[in-house]
Amino acid sequence: MAASNRGQGGIQQLLAAEQEAQRIVNAAKNEKLARLKQAKEEAEKEIAEYRAQLEYEFQKKVSESSGDSGANVKRLEQETEAKIHHLKTEAERISGDVVTMLLKYVTSVKN
């Protein structure tokens, strides 16, 4: 019976070792899942911070360009007014010559 007791003891040791191995594997799985969850949370936090930074930079550029567009609109209005004034001045200057030329062509008789 001594061999039988040794066999039973060996089986008990084997079962205990198997249970301990299963406990270690389960603990490792749980640690892995916890680390994956932590990594996901960290990544989401980084994404939110990055998105906030991009939004801030976008809003800053929009506000800067809005100010620029006001200055650009004013500059374009001034340039347009100057061109209109120039065209009116030129039209007044040459209108007499144009009238004379048109009268000449309208009143000339061709045979």
C-alpha angles and dihedrals in degrees: 000000000000090000090049091053090049090051091049090048091049092051091048090051090048092050091047091049090049091051091048091050090050090050090051092048092049091048090050091050091050091048090049092050091047091050092048090051091049091048090050091051091048091049092049090050091050091048091051091049092047092048091049090050092050091048090050092050091047093050090047092053091046092052092045093048091046089059090046093049090055090053090045092050091051091048091049091048090052092048091048092050090049091051092048090050090049092050092049091049092049092046091052091047096053101030092094092053091047092051091049092049093048092048090050093053095042095049098041113102119216121205 
